[in-house]
Amino acid sequence: MHILVKQGEQVVNDDGPPSEHSPYVLPFVSALKAAGHTVSVVIPDTARSWIGKAHIVGRTLKVTSYLPNTVADDEEWMLVDGTPASCTQLGLFHLLQHRGPVDLVVSGPNHGRNTTSIYNLSSGTVGGALEAALCRKNAIALSFASKDPQPLEVIQSACKLSVELVNHLCQNWADGVELYCINVPMVPEVNLRKILYTTPLRNFWTKSSLFQELTEAERRNECQSYTGQQPVTPSYNGYSLDQQARQFRWAPELSDVHRSVAESPSGTDAWAVKEGYTRYKPSPSMSEYSQVLISLIKASLR
């Protein structure tokens, strides 16, 4: 099977090439290869989290060949100075024709969980998989649900389980499903536990939670840090543009999101993460796993 892996997971993702901020894509690709899959990796050249399914309109994208030191010569790794969704498009329609048709797009593994509607609809990892679904390709958005450093054996266990899930879902893809969103908890021997099916928690921003306005002093310091000089205040029709401009830094304030998780009803992905388990729908070949959260995103894309 030819898998396009895109890292935020053909493999695609939103965390960029292997690094301390993107620690999972290399061992996951190695696990896919060991299972006999043909793997192509098309990922952003830098982290593109919180970008959803965006494309940068008017941007000319550059693709660079990339070969981590530990990968085999028959693997294709490419870095794109664009978004996860753009990586999916380029991989499917421009970069991989010489390797044959892509059977599945895996976006991830994301460095951290993607649960609830706020995160799922903001995630570059999920966005890359959504782009694949819109291109009529089966897709999996894969997240390893921790941002803390993990022991090698925990990472290997998560990769082993993820590959088993990829194999199972490809052989048992449900009618009407274009995308599976999988969250794997980073716990020892997770591959020996049950798989649990959930639905995404619908939650909402209840206040302006993502940005914080800069003070005038902060604006001037920010300008000076970029230029190395005292800021020059331009003017237009006698008005100071510097005094008129308001600036906002990225500063997510997530108390309302955390509250929605704390109050989430049973059976949702957020409830499952909070409780460590979810309502279990047994599937014969998956009954030995546990605490792996699969949200089925059903859409009328076709």
N, C-alpha and C positions, 0 to 999 in steps of 0.2 A: 504494500500500500504506500502510495506517495502522500506524505503528510507535509503540509506547509505550516511550519511553526513560526508564529509571530509573537514576539515577546511583548503593552502591556498583556503568555504563551508566545502543509506550509506552517512553520512556526513564526508567530508574530508576538510582540509584546509592547508595553509602554514604558518599561524601565531601562531600555537600552542594552548595550552589549554587556558581557559578563564583567561584574565589578562588585564591590561591597554593597552597592545599592541595587544590584541586579544579580543576586547570587544563585538563582535557581535554573536559569535557562540552559546553561551548559550541562549540568548533570541530567536534566530532563531530556535533552536532545540525545545524550549518550545512552540513556535508558531506552528511548525509542529505537535507536539504532540497534542496540543489543537485542531488541525484540523482533528485529527483522524488517523494520520499516525503512523506506526511502524518505529521507528528511531533507527539506530545504528550509533555510532560516533567512527571513527577510525582516529586519528589525530597525527601529529608529536608531540613529547614531548617538542619541542622548535621551535622557528620561523625558517622556511625554505623558506624564500622569495627569489626570483630571481634564483630559482634552476630548473625551467622548469619541464620537464618530466624525470628527471634523476633518476637512481638507483645507489646506491653505490656498485660497483662491489666487490665481495669478502667479504662484510660486513655481519656478523651475526647480525640479528635484534632482539631486545628485546621488547616484548609487555607487558605493565603493565596495570592492571585494574585501572580505575580512576572514581571517583564519586564526581562531584561537589556537594556542600552542598544542593543545591536547586533542584536537579533532582529527579525524581521518581525512585523507586527501579526497575521498569521494563525497564529502559533505559540501554543500553550497551554503555559505554564509555571506549575506550582503547587508550593508548598512545604508540607510536612506536618511537624508536630512529632511524628513517629513514626519507625518503623524502615523500612528498605527493603522488607521484606515487606509492611508495612502500606501503603506507597505503591503497591505492585503491586495489592493488593486494592482500594484506593480508586479507582485509575485504571481498573481493569477493570470494576468493578461500580457505581460511583457518580459519577465525575467526567466521563466522556468519552462518555456515550451520545449527546450531540448531534453528535459527530464521526463516528459510525458505528463498526462493529465494529473491534476491535484485531486485526491480523493477526499481530503479533509483539511480544514484549517483549524489549527489550535493556536489560540491567542493566550500567551502566558508562558510559564507560570508567573502570575503577578506576585510582587513582593508585598504581601498583605492581603487581607480578605476583601472580597467584593460582595457585600450583602446589602439588602434593602434597596428600594427604588432610587434613593438619592445617590448611592455609590454606584449602582449598576448603570444608571443613565449618565453618570459623569465619567465613568472609568474608560480610559484609553484601551485597556485590555478588553473590556466588553465591547467597546466601539470597534475594535479590529475584527472581532468575531461577528458583530452585526453587519459590517461591510461585506464579509464573506457570505452571510445569509442573503443579503441583497444581490449578490452575484450568483445566487442559486447553488451555493456550496454548503454542505453540512459543516457546522462550526461548533467548537467548544471553547468557552472562555474559562481558563483554569487559573485559580488563585491558591497560593499557599498561605494559609491564614495566620501569619505572624510576621511582624517586622523585626523581631528580636533575632540576634545571631543564633543559629541552630547547629547542633552537633552533626557531623557528617552522617552518622547512622540515621538520624531523623530525616535529613534531606533525602537520603537514598531510599528510605521507606516510603516517603511521600511520592517520590518519582516512580517507584515500583508500582504503587497503587494507582497512580495516575495513568500509567501505561496500560494496566489491566482494565481501567475504566474506559480508556480510549478503545481498546480492543472489543470490550463488551458492547459499548454503545454503537460502534460501527457495525457490529453484527446484529444488533437489536434496536436499530433506530426507530423511535416511535413515530407513527403517522402524525402529521400536523406540527411536528417540532422542527424548527430550523436551527435552534441554538440551545445547547446545554451550558449552564453556568455552574461550575463546580468549585466548591471551596473545600480544601483539604486541611484539616487541623494539623499543626506541626507537633505531634506527640509521638513517643516511641511506638514502633510496631503498629502504626496506623493501618498498614496493609492487612493486618489480621482481624480488623474490626468491621462492623456492619456499615453498609451504605444506607443513607437516609434521604428520602425525597422531601423537599419542602416547597413552599411557594414564597416569592419575594414579599417582604413587608413593604407596604405602601406607606412612605413617610414623606414629610414636606418640610421645607424651610419655614420657620415661623417668625424669623427676624433676619436682618441682613447679617448673615453668619460668615461670609467668606472674606470680607475685606475690612480694613481699618484705615481711617483717614489719617494722613500725615499732618502734623503741625507745621506751621511755617518754618520753624527751626529745622525740623526733620526734612522738609522739602529742600532747603538750602544745603543741608549736609549731604543729602542724596545727590544733588546736582554736583557738588564739589567732589564727591567721591568718584563720580564718573569722569569729570573733566580735569581734576587736579587743580582747578582754579576757582576763585570766587565767582559765583553765578552772576551773569549779566542779565539784567531785567529788561526784556524787550518791551516795546510799547506799540500801541495801535490806536490811532485817533485820540492820543492823549491818555489812554488807559494803560496801566501796567498789566501786561499779560501774566507776569509771574504772580502778582497778587490775586489775579482772578482765577488762575488755574488751581483746581483742587486735585490732589493726588491720593491714591488709595493703594496700600500694600496688601499683598496676599497674606491673610491672617485668619484662617478658618476658626470660628468659634462654634464648637460642635455640641454645646450643652443640649440644644433641642434635639439633635440627632441621638445623643446618648439617652435622652429621656424617652424618645420614641422606642428605642431598643428595650429599655427597662420596662416599658409598658406594652411590649409587643405581644400579640395573642399567640397561643400555641399553634404549632404547625408552620410558622413562618421561619425564614432563614435567620432573621435576627434573634428570634426566640431560641432557635437551636444553638446559635453561637453562645447566647447568654447562659443557657442551661447545660450546654455540653452534649445535647442529644436533640432529636426531633422525632416527630411521628414517623414510624417506619413502615414503608410499603415494601414487603419482601419481594425479591426477585430471585429466582432459583439459583442462578450462578453467582449472585452477589451477597448471599445471606451470611457469609463469614466476615464481612466487613462491618465497621461501625463508625459513627460520628463523622462521616463524610457527607457534606451537605450539597445536595444537587438541586438547584432551582431550575425547573423547566420553564423556559420562556417560549410561550406559544404565540405565534403571530401569523397573520394572513399575508405572508410575503409572496406566496407563489400563486 
